[in-house]
Amino acid sequence: MAEAASSTTEKSFLTLKSSDGDEFVLEESIAIQSVTIKNMVEDGCSSNVIPLNKVDTETLIKVIEYMKMQSSTSSNEEEIENFEKEFVSISIKTILNILEAANFLDINSLLELCAEAVANRIKNKTPEAVRKIFNITSDFTPEEEAEIRNETPWAFEGDLDHSLD
């Protein structure tokens, strides 16, 4: 009798190092959701530790949490929707940090999720509220702003909520 060949697939791991110096070991199959990391692996540019100098520890933890959920085969569509809703129920500052990391790491689905969350947070806000949320100083003189308000009053309608949450 011939024995059935056992197919064992050995898991490969990568270590991601945040800008704060913290290291996280992650299955390669999960980490390569990032096109940046995938390209490094394919080009042989990755060593045992992949430095992510543009991603701090707190943000990297959230990114890894997202990638793990996305790679989970046991998750159904409703579970993923609930996860994503909860995932972006954080401060806008944290969402913006994740958005930057998703852009740097080239994780399109995370980029889209965070961009949508930011858009939802600023929807129906006044220009003053948006400026405050993003810490933007107006470069218009009071006269220029008054003129713009007269020409486009609809653009200045909305909530004055300056909340960062």
C-alpha positions in Angstrom: 0.0 0.0 0.0 1.2 3.4 -0.9 1.1 6.0 1.9 -0.6 9.3 1.1 1.9 12.1 0.9 1.5 14.4 3.8 1.4 18.0 2.7 2.6 20.1 5.5 2.8 23.8 4.8 5.3 25.5 6.9 4.2 29.0 8.0 6.6 31.8 7.5 6.8 34.7 9.9 8.0 38.3 9.6 8.9 40.7 12.3 7.5 44.2 11.9 9.4 46.9 13.8 7.5 50.2 14.6 9.1 53.6 14.7 9.1 53.3 18.5 11.3 50.2 18.3 8.6 47.7 19.3 8.6 44.4 17.3 5.6 42.3 16.3 5.9 38.8 14.8 3.2 38.2 12.2 2.5 35.4 9.7 3.9 36.4 6.3 0.5 35.5 4.7 -1.1 38.2 6.9 1.6 40.8 6.6 1.7 40.7 2.8 -1.8 42.3 2.7 0.5 45.3 2.7 1.7 45.8 -0.9 4.8 47.5 0.5 5.7 44.5 2.7 4.8 42.1 -0.1 7.1 43.9 -2.5 9.9 43.8 0.0 9.5 40.1 0.6 9.3 39.3 -3.2 12.3 41.5 -4.0 14.3 39.9 -1.2 14.7 43.2 0.6 13.3 42.0 3.9 15.5 40.6 6.5 14.3 39.1 9.8 13.0 42.5 10.9 11.2 44.9 8.6 11.5 48.5 10.0 8.4 50.6 9.6 9.9 54.0 10.4 6.7 55.8 9.5 4.3 53.8 11.8 4.3 54.1 15.5 3.5 51.3 17.9 -0.1 52.2 18.7 -0.9 52.6 15.0 0.9 49.4 14.0 -1.1 47.4 16.6 -4.4 48.7 15.0 -3.1 47.9 11.5 -2.1 44.3 12.5 -5.5 43.9 14.2 -7.2 44.9 10.9 -5.0 42.6 8.8 -5.7 39.7 11.1 -9.4 40.2 10.9 -9.3 40.5 7.1 -7.3 37.3 6.8 -9.6 35.3 9.1 -11.4 32.7 7.1 -13.9 32.1 9.9 -15.3 35.7 9.7 -18.6 36.2 7.8 -19.7 39.4 6.2 -21.7 40.6 9.2 -18.8 40.0 11.6 -16.5 42.0 9.3 -19.0 44.9 9.1 -19.3 44.9 12.9 -15.6 44.8 13.3 -15.0 47.6 10.9 -17.7 49.8 12.5 -16.1 49.2 15.9 -12.6 49.6 14.5 -13.3 53.2 13.4 -15.2 54.2 16.5 -12.0 55.9 17.8 -10.6 59.4 17.9 -10.2 61.1 14.5 -6.5 61.6 15.4 -6.0 57.8 15.6 -8.0 57.3 12.4 -5.8 59.8 10.6 -2.6 58.0 11.9 -4.0 54.7 10.6 -4.9 56.3 7.3 -1.3 57.5 6.9 0.0 54.1 7.8 -2.4 52.4 5.4 -1.2 54.7 2.7 2.5 54.0 3.5 1.9 50.3 3.7 -0.3 50.3 0.7 -3.3 48.5 2.3 -6.1 49.8 0.0 -9.1 48.3 1.9 -7.8 49.9 5.2 -7.2 53.2 3.4 -10.7 53.2 2.1 -12.2 52.3 5.5 -10.4 55.1 7.2 -11.0 57.7 4.5 -14.8 56.9 4.7 -14.7 57.2 8.5 -13.0 60.7 8.2 -15.5 61.8 5.5 -18.4 60.7 7.8 -16.9 62.7 10.7 -16.6 65.9 8.7 -19.9 65.5 6.8 -22.3 68.4 7.5 -19.7 70.4 9.4 -19.0 74.1 9.0 -15.6 75.1 7.5 -14.7 76.4 11.0 -15.4 73.0 12.6 -13.4 71.2 9.9 -10.5 73.6 10.4 -10.6 73.0 14.1 -10.8 69.2 13.7 -7.7 69.2 11.4 -6.0 72.1 13.2 -6.0 74.2 10.0 -5.4 78.0 10.2 -7.5 80.0 7.7 -5.3 81.8 5.3 -8.1 84.1 4.2 -8.4 87.7 5.5 -11.6 88.5 7.3 -12.6 90.5 4.2 -11.9 87.6 1.8 -13.8 85.2 4.0 -16.8 87.5 4.2 -16.8 87.8 0.4 -16.7 84.0 0.0 -19.5 83.7 2.5 -21.7 86.1 0.5 -20.9 84.3 -2.8 -21.4 80.7 -1.5 -23.5 80.8 1.7 -24.4 77.1 1.3 -20.8 76.2 1.9 -20.9 77.6 5.4 -24.0 75.6 6.5 -23.6 72.7 8.9 -22.8 71.7 12.5 -20.4 73.7 14.6 -19.4 70.5 16.4 -15.6 70.7 16.8 -15.4 67.3 18.3 -12.3 65.2 17.7 -14.1 62.0 18.7 
